[in-house]
Amino acid sequence: MSNQPPEVSAEVEAFWVLARRQARLERLPGYFGPSALASLPPPAWSFGASPAQADELADLVADGVKTATASAAEDYAAEGVPLPEPGTLGIVLDGSGHPRALVTTTAVEVVPFDQVPAEHAHAEGEGDRSLATWRARHEAFFRDDDPHGRGFRPDMPVVLERFRVLHPKPGR
């Protein structure tokens, strides 16, 4: 893992300029001086393990259907990355690296995989939105996409993150 910030594409930069204005993120009292929000884009990333999956999930986010995600807590520790916190901004990319939405994290909790509630599965917006489908898809994902060799366990800690779309990119 590199400490260098990833290079930001011109398309992501242009999206950030529009999104922060539309989301009214530049409005801080004048005595604070220029805001870092005016110049630094938040991290840009995509959901899923493939470009096709990233496209599908970015569409759900931009359409307001997907308002939550889940990830293996052990991956954060292995990569030396802190857990997300409420208020964290991010730019969701599709499978080709095009920006689709500016989101902000609204809630984070860590629970064992086998204790993820049905309402979280529904908020993830995938498939039929049931807990059974969520468990089947996420168990397969955690088994197949395992960069740190953590393996899957029913009691593995999972980071449940809720977010809100501040600005979706129109069109596809």
N, C-alpha and C positions, 0 to 999 in steps of 0.2 A: 504494500500500500504506500502510495507516494504522498508526501506532505505538500507537494506542489498542487495548486488548484488546477483542475482540468481546463483546457482551453475552451472558451465559450464561442460557439458559432455566431456568425453575424445574424442568422435567423433567430437564434435564442435571444441575442442581445436586443434585436428589434422587437421581439415579442415582449420582453421584459419592460422596455420603454413604454409600450402601449398598455400592458397589463397593470403596471404599478400606477399609471395615471387613472385607468378605468376603476381600479380597486381603491383609489384614493389613499394610496400609501405614502404619498409625498407630503401630506398635510401634517407637519409638525410646527409647533410655535417657532417664530423667527429667531428667538433668542438662543435656540439650540444650534443655529447655523445650518450649513448644508447637512442633509441626512445621508448616511451611508446607503440608505435605500435608493437614493437618487443615482448612485453610480455602480454599485455592486449587485449583479444578479444573484439570486439564490441558487443553490445547487439544482442542476437539471438531471433527471434520471427517468428511467422507464420501469414499469412493472413487468413481471414475468421473466421467463427464461429463454424466450425466442422472440424474433421480430413479429411473428404472427400473434403471439400472446400479448406482446406489448401493444400492438394495434388494437386488439380486442379490448383490453383493459383501459387504454387511453380513451377509446370511444365511450366506454361506460362512465369514466370520470367526466369527460367533457359534456356528456348528456345529463349529468347529475344523478346517475343511477348508482355508481360506485362511490361511497363516502367513507370507506374503511379499507384497511389492509392488514395483513398479518405477516410477520416474519420471525425467523428463528432468533431468539435472544442471544444464543451462543455465537451467532455470526457477528453481532456487534462487538462482543468481547474479543473474538478472534482477530478482528480487523482493527481493534483499538478505536472504535467509533462510539461516541456516546449515543444513548437512546434518544429518539426524537422527543421534543418537548412541545407542549402547547405554545402556539405562536410561531413555530418554525415554518418558514416558507419553502416552497419547492416548485419547480417547473416540471410538469409531467410531459415526457416525450413519447412519441409513437415509436414503432419499430424501426423507422428510418431516421430517427433523431430529430424529428420536427416537433416543435412545442405544441402542446394541445391544451394545457390548462395551468394556471397559477393556483396553487392550493396552499392552505394553511392548516397545520395540525391543530386539532381542537381538544383531543384527549389521548392519553397513552396509558396502558396498563399491561402488566405482564402476568399471564396466567398459564397453567399447564394446558397443553394441547387438548386433553380430554375434558377440560372445563370451559372451553370457549362456548359462550352462550349463543343460542339460536339468533338473537337479535343482531349479534355481530356478523354472523354468516349472512343474514339478510342484507345488512348494510354493505357488505362487500359486492353485492349486485351480480354475482356470477351464476350461471346456470339457472336452476329453478329457485335459487336463493335459500334453499333448505340447509339445515345443519348437516344432514347426512351427505349431501352433495359437497358441501364445504369440506367436511372431514375427508371424504374420499379424494377430492382434488388436492387438498393441502398435504395429506399424507404422501400422496404420489410425488408432489412437488418437493417436499422435504427429503424424500428418499432419493429422487433423481437429481435434484439440484443441490448438491451437498459439497460445496467447495472446501469445507474444513474437516470433513470426515466425522461429523458429529453423529451421524446416523439418525434414524427416527425412533422416538420413544413416545408412547401415549402421554407420558408425564413431562415431555420436554417443554421448557419455558418458551412461550410464544408472545411476541410483542404485538398487542392489538392497538392499532393506531386509527383514530377517527380524524377525518379532515373535511374541510369545506372548500368548495371551489370559489375563488375570488374573481377569477376571470377565465372563461373558456375561450378557446380560439374558435371562431365560427368556421363552419365547413370542415371538410375532411381532406 
